[in-house]
Amino acid sequence: MAKGRIFSGMRPTGRLHIGHLSVLENWVKMQDEYECFYGVVDWHALTTAFDDTSQIKDNIREMLIDWLSAGIDPEKSAVLVQSHVKEHAELHLLFSMITPLSWLERVPTYKDQVQQLGQEGKDISTYGFLGYPLLQAADILVYKADTVPVGEDQLPHLELCREIARRFNFMYDTKLFPEPKAKLAKVAMLPGIDGRKMSKSYHNDIAISASPQEVQEKIRMMVTDPARVRKDDPGHPEVCVVYAYQQIYNAADVENCADCCRGGTIGCVACKKNLAAKMNEVLEPVRERRARLEANPGLLDEIVIAGVKRARQEAAKTMEEVREAMKI
């Protein structure tokens, strides 16, 4: 039985934090179940960062290293940079000719993000931002991906992709594009060390590439139960950021951690030291792979060149069929 095909991507924002690690772990697992194309979608970064592009190239490189350090295998998956595969842009252009404007305007995140970023002083009332879900559809369909790993917040974007596939197939009397189905990702949602959403802009994140000392320091700064003043005070683990991390990185002992906290038999300092040891154990193989990549910078270029070559071969086939269907 033939494997299904997946496309998934991330905008390059530099080094990733551990909130992304569970996403990458899902990508690693899918490599054995699907034919995978993983793309650094740098054109998508331009939809909001068009006025300052100075960091994009460095961010691409840092994010690729994080992907490979987390276990993405270029022998199993095509690792590509979106702008190096021009067929993404060509298919996006052709889709823009047949997509009603109202379809883009009704995407739930569009007006919300325009308003939110507008309050931050950023004007994103551009076609590029309005049309980025259409570019997402081209990213997926140029490889004829039949499955897309998404969170629930991305389901409206995937439904737009499905509508565009149906519209193209109907208008040009073809069965060229599949209607990709969602593979809802089971992703652990980690708070930042201060309890807010994890974000580099809040300086409350822990980088995947953090050293053991950096991990220890970040965990030392984590917010714990504010009602617990002394070590032997009964704690409330459900309100503690450290406990949220223990549930993921120390799952085998998490019930004991909760019981000791509630019973006042372990202090926050000891609990944090325990968590730091567990997290560093998980991150150590990631650091080792990163060190090998950083010691051989040419290897990253070779991986991207090979991934782009494979991606372009598939994308070029799709575009030949698109032109034939459209008779252009």
N, C-alpha and C positions, 0 to 999 in steps of 0.2 A: 504493500500500500504506500502510495506516494506521501511524502511529508507535506503538511501545510506550510504556508509561507508567511513570515512575519516581517513587518517594518515597524520600527520604533525609533524615536530620536529624542534628543535633548538640545535645548538652546545652550550655546557655550557661554558660561558665566564664570569660568575659571575653575579653581579646585572645588570639588564637591564636598559636601558635609555628610555625616553619617546618616542623616535623614534620607539620603539618596542610596545608601548602601543596600537596603532591602529591595529597592527597585532593580539595582544591578544584580543582586543575587537571583532575582526572578529571571532576568535576562540570561544569566549563566545557565540556569536550569533549562530554559527553553531551547538552548542551542542543541540539545540532544533530541528534542521532540519536533522541532521545526527547522525549516531553512530560514535563517535569520539575516536580515539586513538592518544594521544599526547605524544611524546617521547622526552626525553632528550637524544640526540644522542651523547653520550660521546665517542664512538669509532671514530666518525668523528672528534672529537677534536684532536685525536692522529695523524691524517693525517698531521697536520702542527705543533703540539705541542708535538711530540714524544720525544723530547730531554729534556723537562721539564714538568713533569706530577704532580708536587707538589701541584698545585692549583686545579686540576680537581674535587676532591671530594667536596671541599668547594664551588667551582663554581656551581656544580650540585645542592647543597642545596640552595644556594642563588637564583638560577634561578627558582627552583621549588616554592620557597616562592613567588617570583614575579608573577609566573603564577597564583597561587591560590589567591594571593592578588588582581589580576586583575579580578578575577571572574570565573576562570576555576573551574567547579564543579565536584569533584571526584565521586559524585553520578550519574552524567550524562556521564562522560567521563573517559576512562581508562588513568590514568596518570602514565607513566612508565619511567624507565631508560633503555636505549637500551642494555647495557651490562648485565643487569639482565635477559634478554630474549635471551638465547643462540641460539634459532632458527634463529635469524637474521643472525648470523655468519654461521650457517649451510647452509641456503639458499644462502647466498652470495658465499660460497665456491662452491656449485653446479652450480650456475649461471656462476661462473668464468670458469668452464669447457666447457661451450657451447658458450661463448661470444667471437667473434673475437676481436683481439687486436686493429684492426683498428677502431672499433666502439668507443673504449675508447679514442684513440688518436685524434679522430676528434671532441670530445666535445669542443665547442668554448672556454670555460673558462680554459681549461687545460694548453695550452701553454702560455696563457696570465698570469696566476697566477704563473707558474713556473718561467717565466721571471721576473715578478714583485717582487716575494719573493726572487728570486736570486739576484736582485739588492739591496735587504735589507740584503744580506749576509746569506740567509737561503736556504739550499739545500733540495728541496722536490722532487728530482728525485727518488721516491720510488714507489713500486707497490701500497702501501696503498693510496698514493695521486692519482695515475693514476686510481685506481679502486674505488675511493670513489663514483662516480655516480652509479656504480654497487651495492655497499652497499646500496645506497639510494633506488635503485630498490627493493632490498631485504626487506628493511624497509617497503616499501609500500605494496609489493605483499605478504609478509608473513601474512598480515591481509586481503588479497584480497580486499584492498581498491579500490573503483571504482572512487573516486574523491580525488583530491589533491589540496589544496589551494596554489597557487604559484604566484610569481611576474613574469613579462615577461622575466626577465633574467634567470629564472629557467626552461623555456619551453624546451630548448634542453635536459636537464636532464630528464624531464618527457617523452619526445619523446623516449629517450633511454630506459626508463622503459617500454614503450609500445612495443618497438621493441623486448625487451627481453621476454616479456609476449607472444608475437606472435611467437617468435622463439621456446620457450619452448613448447607451445601448439602444434605447427606444428611438431616438432621433435618427440614428445611423443604421438601424436595423442590424444590430450585431449582438454578439454575446461576449464581447471582448473583455469587459471588466467584471470581476467578481464583486459581490456586495460584501465587503469584509465584516466579519463578526467581531464583537468585543470579547476580549479575554480579560475579565475583571481581575486586576492584580490585587493579591493580598499583601498589602504594604503596611508595615508597621509605621504608625504616625508618632514620631518622637517630638516632644516639645524641646524648645531651646533650654539652655541651662538655667534661664530665669523664669521658665514656665510659659513664656510666650511662644508663638510660632517660631520655629527655628529659621533664622535668616542671617546671612553674612552682614546684611545692613544693620542688624540689631547687635552684632558682635556677640551673639549668644549661641553660636554653632560650634561643633567639633568637626574639624576637617578629617576626611578619610585618611589624609596623608599626615595627620598629627603624630608627633613623636610620642613615645611613652610618657615623657615628662609633661608634654602639653596636655595629653589626655588626663593625667593625674591632676594637673592644675585646674583644668576646666571642670572636672568632677568635684574638686574641692570647693569650687565656687557655686555649685548647684544649690538651688533653693530647696529647702526641706520643710517639714511641718512647722509652721510658725508658732504653734501652741506648745511645742516641745522645747523647754528651756534647759532641763537637766537630762543627763544621760539615762537615768532610770525613770523619767516621765513616760507614761503610756503615749505611744505615737499613733498617728493616723496615716498609714502608708498610701492610701488612695489620694491624698493631697500632696504627696511628695514626688518631686521630679526624679529623685534617685530611684524610687521604687518603679517608676515608669520605665526606666532603663533596665532595672533588674529583671523585669518581666520579659525582656527581649534577650539580654545578654547573660542572664543567670537563671533561665527558665527552670532548670532542674531543681533549684534550691529556693525558688521564689516564695513558695508557701512558708517555708521556714523563716525567710527574711521578714515576711509580713508578721508572722507570729512573734518573732523576737522584737520587732518594732512595737507592736501593740502591747507586749508584755514588759517593755522597758529593759530588756536584757541585752540589747546591743545599742550602742550610741551611733549618732549620725556619722562621726568621723570614721569609725570602724566599718560601717556600712559602705561609705564612699571608697575606702581603701579596697574593700572586697570587689566593688563594682569596677574600679580602675584595673584591677588585676584581670578580671574576666574580659573587659573590653580590649585590653592590650593583647590578651591571648588571641582574640578574634582578629585583631588588626595586624598581628605580626606577619602572617603570610602575605598580606596586602602590601606591607612595607617592603618585604623582601622582593616582591615582583617590581615594585616601583623603583627600588634601588638598581635592579638590573636594567630597567629601561632608561633610567637617568644616566647610567654608566655607558650606555650605547645609544646615543641620540639618533644615529642613522637608522636604527631598527624601527623606530616609530614611523619614519618617512617611508620605509619599505612596506610596512604594514598598511599604511594609508594608500600608497600607490597600488598595491595588490587589491585592496578592497574596492577602490574606485574603479579599477579595471573590470573587476567582476560585476560591479553595479552598473557600469556603463554598458556592458554587453547585454544585460537583461533589459535595461531601460531603452536601449537603441532598438531592440526587437519590438518592445511595446510601441514605440513611436512609429515604427514602420507600419504596424497594424493600425494605429490611430490614423495615420495619413491615408492609408488604403480605405479605411471605413468612411473617412470624411471626403475622400476623392480629391485631395489637395496635394 
